[in-house]
Amino acid sequence: MLRLTIQVFEDFEEEFGAEQLGNTDELRDVGDRFSKRMKTIAGLLDILEKNKWQWTTGTHDIILYKNCTKEEAITEFKKLKIPEGIIEID
């Protein structure tokens, strides 16, 4: 069983520049960017579920599972046009 991850959230301050937030409009902008990311990930999960991938959530990521090899997964992601770099393949 292959296990891969999609990193959803890392360090709030580092990732979104939260340490530099100066007002609520900037905070709303961070929320909009996070919302866009989550919608993108949800769309990818829709595609992956249709192709027999299972997933669950972790502390800061989404964990993907499928009974296949790493090479088969890479080929499948290319076929499905999954953007490189979203799913961590080690």
Secondary structure, 3 states (H helix, E strand, C coil): CEEEEEECCCCHHHHHCHHHCCCHHHHHHHHHHHHHHHHHHHHHHHHHHHCCCEEEECCCEEEEEECCCHHHHHHHHHHCCCCCCCEECC
